[in-house]
């Protein structure tokens, strides 16, 4: 028998409670999105998959705004950049790529095809060639070389290292979605 403290019904005959349980778990997930208790790629994707398989249209609609807001918060709170940098320890991911991808997504009217800002930014980085542009820019920064004056070959070698590691991180993150998280 459950106790009120454990969140269950005092009566073992609480048939209305068993009907509310799925709705209650949906509400708990929505609350975790609204309060940003969940703010990692893995957990947001897990909830996104649950939302995509809702049997109830009411539940599916209830997820829409909180899920969209949670993805916006994930990118804006720098958790997105932090996780990208966790995948690029040798050549830390550039915040400038994230900012540029975010800017491009926001200025693109087609970006409303998905509720998932992180996925939109990742695909923008990949499809717009931002990794190549920013890896070259990063490799040319004077702080990368200290007192040395690098040759063009050295700059290109470093740019290739950035590019390879950053591209791998983007592809690793994109593997979280078997199908694109899009409306259509």
Buried (B, 14 or more C-beta within 10 A) or exposed (E): EEEEEEEBBEEEEBEEBEEEEEEEEBEEBBEBBBEEEBBEBEBBBBBBEBBEEBEEEEBBEBBEEBBBBBBBBBBEEEBBBEBBBEBBEEBBBBEEBBEBBBEBBEEEEEBEBBBBBBBBBBBBBBEEEBBBBBBBBBBBEEEBBEEEEBEEEBBBEBBBBBBBBBBEBBEBBBEBBEEEBEEE
